[in-house]
Amino acid sequence: MTRARPFRQVDVFTAEPTRGNPVAVVLDADDLSEAEMAAFARWTNLSETAFVLTPTVPAADYRVRIFTPGSELPFAGHPTLGTAHAWLDAGGTAATPGRVVQECGIGLVGLRQDGDRLAFAAPPVKPSAVAAELRDAATAALGVDPAAVRDARLLVNGPAWLTLRLDSAATVSALEPDMVALAALEGVSEVGVVGAHPEGHEVAVEVRGFAPALGVPEDPVTGSLNASIALWLQGEGILPDAYVAAQGTALGRTGRVHVVREGDTTWVGGDTVTVLAGTAAQ
């Protein structure tokens, strides 16, 4: 039976509405079926829509299921931050002040509050080599000169990102990918690129993420991709323990992802702001 449910639309990785990456969050979703969640995610037509449910384990403050217009994801970064923001905004109270524990498809994900900013602990990533044929196909689909590709890894933290490190942020920004070719890559549905800005720039790197096979041609700002890039490139000493990444520039957004490594944990955070608040009829 259709009823009104608390709803938030949150812009993530920005403090300025409409400049980050929006996520729709439906609270009180326990009685919705998977088909109903998927249908609502297709209707919002956002890169992700999140549904908050009662947790199944005592350690979690809430459980979330995350859907793109085409599939369900076990984890995604900007919906994690946006869902925590919406849950807190709607009156949610964490068992441990200043800390939130989210249950999702990959298990438990910890978040912390740092003033008005939220950050999640990057899930483990084990970078793996990319076959030459797949790397070449992705390079061609992105429309990038092979000489500009410095390295490539498959990074899995729920989503599986085929990620190319390019020679510069300028090369990243100039890409005009063939979305049909990207969607046709064998065994890969998500492709990320990263390139460094010149020293002294306000941000360290420029990031872009593409998932046309999932109904998301280009994602404005992507937490899971930035988290996996951080673990990869911090692990190789290419990126420092603390830096800021820009994403969404090519789409007219000003997403900023704040990354800090403390001990064995890398925190991936950003500002969040509620743009719409009300009810959703489902």
C-alpha angles and dihedrals in degrees: 000000000000115000138162115268129187109266137187132182107203129191109218132205091021139076090205116078116245094016100090135041118299124220126187114223123195112194124201093031100149096118097046117108122229089250091053092050092049092048092051091049090053089049095052088049090202121138088255139010120193130207120201118216139170110281120249095211127056094232093064126084092204141345125236136195116201125205133185117200087269110031149357121268125211090214139358129175107221093045088051092057093039093049093049089049092049093045092051092043090054092054103273114157120205119225089232115043112242092014129086125191116205124196114210141145095296093047128254121358120190123217131187133201116230104182106298092340125093125206133185128212107251110246115239117280128191106195112220132195121264120227112248093239093054093045090051092048092050091047091053093046091052090050093231127145107253088227089065093059109097099176144338135210139173106235118192122188098142094307114057109230120194095206128193123196108213131199097257147357088250090062090049092050094048096055117123102185127202099238093195091055092046091051090051096055108127114249094353128097101166127053125185133186131194133184134174125250118223116277111276095032116135090248131036102223144011117227133191129182129197129190108162091152087064094046094263110107093183125000114219096219124356123201098186092050093048090047093053092044090052094053092045099046098034087051090056094044093246095116125040127243091262126032144133124240125203122216134167096041092126089055096048093259129126101213116172122193116195114207125189127173114207115177109308095344128083113200119208114196149155145165119285130198133185110236100171129025128177138079135315121213108228 
